Amino acid sequence: MIPFNKPPYTGNEEKHVLTAMRSTKISGDGHYSGLCHQWFEKELSCAKALLTPSCTHALEMAAILVGIQPGDEVIMPSYTFVSTANAFALRGATIVFVDIRPDTMNIDERLIECAITEKTRAIVPVHYAGVSCEMDTIMDIAARHNLYVIEDAAQGQGSTYKGRALGSIGHLGAYSFHETKNYTSGGEGGLLIINDQQFVSRAEIIREKGTNRSQFFRGMVDKYSWVDIGSSYLPSDIQAAFLWGQLEKSIAIKENRLTTWAQYSAGLQSLAVEGKISLPVIPLGCEHNAHMFYLKVADLEVRTNLLEYLAKQGVHAVFHYVPLHSAICGERYSRFHGEDVHTTQGSEQLIRLPIWYGISESDVAQVIGAIQRFFR
Ligand SMILES: *Cc1c(COP(=O)(O)O)cnc(C)c1O
């Protein structure tokens, strides 16, 4: 069976994890955390990068930082992971979903403005498959309506929009280092990206259980105490060491994935030309990181049959998000603004194919062959 995913592993991780284990500080913000923070701050030209235990936690921190209060509204796509919505629902916000674009499965930027009310505080674009949302339009809307933009760039490390790294464009951004993403800090992990300087000092406090411990360690205050709300949003230095091993190979990982992506794209082109499937679109100005290779078929029935057929052929392909507005908590915490034209339909048509760092050309060829046999 060709699995759907294998966690990225370069062989580089071991020496760093061992070094971290043998050091005298393995809790958060040790040597390797510092290396990762510096690496991201240089790579993203952001005001501050802070490792978190997950992207979910980075989003939760973002919701606290922008001051979400009960009754506030936050605009995002329904076609996303639960954490995008939960982070804001946890602070009492009402989630306002708008439809997606069928070409990228990203939020339709043209539908955002009419969903804005007096209560709207933030927009959360999700860069699906590591392909950027239309950020110029989104930032312009936010500026005109005085809203914050928090990029859910969980899948977007290594991608750019008009030359700018995803996660570095909004006021805040979040990456995931879960084992299913392009880079992992040992299974779980994330990063909060702060682009707006005003959030830096409070972010450090929220991340350290609501204390000014970071300032204390830098000798800026002579004792630390409870100064704000917060939680424990630091991963251990062993996780940072694991991630560091991957950051050293970040370009190799990205290029390897892009090669796989190109093989899928070329191998499935003929089916797309015949109109049996549609392939992902990479808009002009967007460079992606090959986080995902997906295709869309006619409808749910074809998808169910194709997934079954692929499983019999030894290929583990999977579908993706069930739109959040149709979930139990969707009814409780959200509303859908406008019409759901593409969200439910697109989610029912989509199939993700196996892709990971190091997947062999012959495995990819086997997946392509199986899909072609299904349609012929
Ligand atoms: C993976 C993912 C998350 C959650 O990441 P964790 O690190 O597992 O918390 C959030 N949003 C999107 C779009 C994701 O793909």
The ligand as a MOL file (V3000), in Angstrom:
LIG
                    3D

  0  0  0     0  0            999 V3000
M  V30 BEGIN CTAB
M  V30 COUNTS 15 15 0 0 0
M  V30 BEGIN ATOM
M  V30 1 C -2.8030 21.4970 9.9700 0
M  V30 2 C -3.6320 22.7130 9.9920 0
M  V30 3 C -3.9350 23.3850 11.1940 0
M  V30 4 C -3.5830 22.8540 12.5340 0
M  V30 5 O -2.2230 22.6270 12.7350 0
M  V30 6 P -1.7380 21.9220 14.0930 0
M  V30 7 O -0.2560 22.1960 14.0840 0
M  V30 8 O -2.0510 20.4700 13.9590 0
M  V30 9 O -2.4220 22.5600 15.2160 0
M  V30 10 C -4.6650 24.5550 11.1170 0
M  V30 11 N -5.0950 25.0500 9.9500 0
M  V30 12 C -4.8320 24.4340 8.7860 0
M  V30 13 C -5.3240 25.0340 7.5060 0
M  V30 14 C -4.1080 23.2320 8.7700 0
M  V30 15 O -3.8720 22.6210 7.6000 0
M  V30 END ATOM
M  V30 BEGIN BOND
M  V30 1 1 1 2
M  V30 2 1 2 3
M  V30 3 2 2 14
M  V30 4 1 3 4
M  V30 5 2 3 10
M  V30 6 1 4 5
M  V30 7 1 5 6
M  V30 8 2 6 7
M  V30 9 1 6 8
M  V30 10 1 6 9
M  V30 11 1 10 11
M  V30 12 2 11 12
M  V30 13 1 12 13
M  V30 14 1 12 14
M  V30 15 1 14 15
M  V30 END BOND
M  V30 END CTAB
M  END
